[in-house]
Amino acid sequence: MDTTELFGYLAMTFLVVSFLPTQVRKVRMINLIACALFIVYGVLLGFKWPLIISNAVVCLIQIYHLFFVKKRA
């Protein structure tokens, strides 16, 4: 297994695992990691822009919700 394929499998694993927790913050954090890994995977595949752009947007959304949205009481 080469490095590129490893990043693909790691990204896939984190994406699937991100939907297991019931706490939204944990889901977002794990999904953020998965999306970051998918960005690296897209770069390693030779700059596959649809993969990179879509996951970058999801990363930004997760960062926004994790760090900038106030918790509801």
N, C-alpha and C positions, 0 to 999 in steps of 0.2 A: 504494500500500500504506500503510495507516495504522499507527500505533504499536502498537495492539493486535495486529494481524495479524503485525507484525514480531516481537513477543515470542513469539507462537505458533510461528513458523517457526524462531526462534533456539532455543527450548526443544526443539522436535522434532529439530533438527540436533544439539544437544548430547547429547540422549538416545541417538540412533543412534550417534554417534561414541563415546559412553562405553563401548560394548561392543567397540570395536576393539582397545584396548591389551590386552596380556597381563598386565601388572602390575596386581594388584588395587587398589593404592593409587591409580593413575592412573584406573582405572575408577570408583572411588568419588568421586574429586575431580571428574571431568567430570560424573558423574551428579548430584552435589550441585549443580553449577552449573545443570544442566538442570532439576532439581526447583525450584530457586529461581526460574528463569525461568518455569516453569509456574505457580508461585504468583503471580507478578506478572501473568501472562496471565489467570489466574482472577480476580484483582482487577479488571483492566481490562475483563474481559467482564461485569462487574457482580456481583462476589462470587459466583462459582460454587463453592459450598462443597465439593462432592465433589472437584473439581479441586484446590482449595486445601488441604483437609484431607489428602487422600491424599499429595500431594507434600510437605506439611509433615512428615508422619510419616516418609516416606522420607528427607527432609533430616536429621531428627533421628537416624535410624538411621545414615546415612552419617557424620554428625559424631561420633557415638559411636564408630564403628569407626575413623575417621581419627585421633581425638585422645585417646580414652580407653582403648582396648583395647591392651594391651601386645603388642609384636611377638613372635611365636613364634620361638624360636631354631632 
